[in-house]
Amino acid sequence: MTKSRVIWGWGIIILGIVIISISPLLKFIPLIYGISIFIIGLFILFNKDEDKIEQIRNVRRSKK
């Protein structure tokens, strides 16, 4: 798990939680955005395929 992915994942998750928590004060339209952003943050945080792609790139670069 790369450091940048953890930072971006948690940052987006926190942003989603903030939007979700503010949505009852506003209209409930931000709730849709907040849930979407939260899910994207989870996807970024737990995406393992990106690490495999980066390893393949690093192997190809080291062979050249």
C-alpha positions as CSV (number, residue, x, y, z in Angstrom):
1,M,0.0,0.0,0.0
2,T,1.6,3.2,-1.1
3,K,1.7,6.3,1.1
4,S,0.0,8.5,-1.5
5,R,-2.9,6.1,-1.9
6,V,-3.4,6.0,1.9
7,I,-3.4,9.8,2.1
8,W,-5.7,10.3,-0.8
9,G,-8.0,7.5,0.3
10,W,-8.4,8.8,3.9
11,G,-8.7,12.4,2.7
12,I,-11.5,11.6,0.4
13,I,-13.2,9.4,3.0
14,I,-13.1,12.2,5.5
15,L,-14.4,14.6,2.9
16,G,-17.3,12.2,2.2
17,I,-18.1,11.9,6.0
18,V,-18.1,15.7,6.4
19,I,-20.5,16.1,3.4
20,I,-22.7,13.3,4.8
21,S,-22.8,14.9,8.2
22,I,-23.7,18.4,6.8
23,S,-26.4,17.1,4.5
24,P,-29.2,17.0,7.1
25,L,-28.6,20.7,7.8
26,L,-28.9,21.5,4.1
27,K,-31.1,19.6,1.7
28,F,-30.5,15.9,1.2
29,I,-28.9,16.3,-2.2
30,P,-25.4,16.6,-0.7
31,L,-26.1,13.2,0.9
32,I,-25.9,11.6,-2.5
33,Y,-22.6,13.3,-3.2
34,G,-21.2,12.5,0.2
35,I,-22.0,8.8,-0.1
36,S,-20.5,8.7,-3.6
37,I,-17.3,10.5,-2.5
38,F,-17.1,8.1,0.6
39,I,-17.3,5.0,-1.7
40,I,-14.7,6.4,-4.0
41,G,-12.4,7.0,-1.1
42,L,-12.9,3.4,0.1
43,F,-12.2,2.2,-3.5
44,I,-8.9,4.2,-3.6
45,L,-7.9,3.0,-0.2
46,F,-8.5,-0.7,-0.8
47,N,-7.5,-1.0,-4.5
48,K,-4.8,-3.6,-4.7
49,D,-4.6,-3.7,-8.5
50,E,-2.8,-0.4,-8.7
51,D,0.1,-1.8,-6.7
52,K,0.4,-4.7,-9.2
53,I,0.5,-2.3,-12.1
54,E,3.2,-0.2,-10.4
55,Q,5.3,-3.2,-9.8
56,I,5.1,-4.3,-13.4
57,R,6.1,-0.7,-14.5
58,N,9.0,-0.8,-12.1
59,V,10.2,-4.2,-13.4
60,R,10.0,-3.0,-17.0
61,R,11.9,0.2,-16.2
62,S,14.7,-1.7,-14.4
63,K,15.2,-4.0,-17.4
64,K,15.9,-1.2,-19.8
